[in-house]
Amino acid sequence: MKAVKYLGPDNIQVVPTDVPTPDSGEALVKVHLAGICGTDMAIIGGKHPRARPPLIPGHEFAGQVVDIRPGGTPSRINIGDRVTAYPLISCGQCWSCRNGFAHVCSHLKLIGIDTDGFMAEYARVPINHLYQLPATLSFEKGALIEPLAVGIHAVAMAQPKASDFCVVMGAGPIGLMVGLRLHSLNIQNIVITDLNNYRLQLADELGLQTLDISRCDPGEEVLSLTDRAGADIVFEAAGSKEAAMQMSQLVRCRGKVILVSVHKEPHKVNLQAINFKEISIIGSRVYSPTDYEQALKLAAELSVERLISHKVPIAQGAKAFGLVKESQDVAKVVISME
């Protein structure tokens, strides 16, 4: 089979490799689509602390089960099922796991980072990590369940009210998923910020109010939209040093900032503003199984497939990473195994 392999920093190639053989309790899945995210970009840049070459990356996918090796418990998955996977691997022993927060396990691992992932024609997956795609979901929507679950979890951490004024910083795939989730909750005042024209236009087409921060002072603009109060909730999904400083400017006194981005290096934050405005800073990391299940239900109602800007065949899989890195007109790039 063909597989995209990370062979070292800035060395990603499509190579022939053996079809994996599932062990007991695993399934063999024929992958249809696998998405590229910021974590995958960090891996191929040699910046992820756990990813070790040679590695098949990819933790966003949709495919079809072609073989099953049942383990000790009855399987809810059958050959022929269209599926996606919950890619988190938790230890089950640490405080977080014992107290119902396995998604922030002290020893958390992910398929596609700590083990081979889904950027290949076939992948082996623990059966209990697979979720059947509803008949209403296309493979395109199925491949976006993972980033949608990130957005759902971030919004759940914020606990917004219908009357809240929400600002989403960053119109990348995760920021857009946050915006779509807020919209699905009938929250009327949602502004998403960016300086990329393509992503701003996409957000506008998805029904989200946009703010081009290359053309205005975002702090002053948010104040003017909120009777000089500031946003009730700010979702920081840009991941930049500028966003880290700016987030406390956009939020009102006693408002909330939800850190959706995982910053790859420490950035300056206005700690004085956090004190003076009594801002609540809340971290958000990946998703729980409940978020994942909610994403499977919600995806049918949302136009998440509109986020796919490029579908690249597996033979050109290495070039797909260049699109993400270099193109301005890009949202979500997926690799197709068809």
ABEGO torsion letter per residue (X at the ends): XBBBBBAEBGBBBBBBBBBBBBBBGBBBBBBABBBBBAAAAAAAAGABAABBOBBBBEABBBBBBABBBBBABBBABBBGBBBBBBABBBAGABAAAAAGAAAABAABBBBGAABBBABBABBBBBAAABBBBBAABBAAAAAAAAAAAAAAAAAAAAGBBAABBBBBBEABAAAAAAAAAAAAAGBABBBBBBABAAAAAAAAAAGBBBBBAAABBAAAAAAAAAGGAEBABBBBAAGBAAAAAAAAAABBBGBBBBBABBBABBBBBBAAAAAAAGBBBBBBBEBBAAAAAAAAAAAAABBAAAABABBBBAAAAAAAAAAAAABABBBBBBBBAX
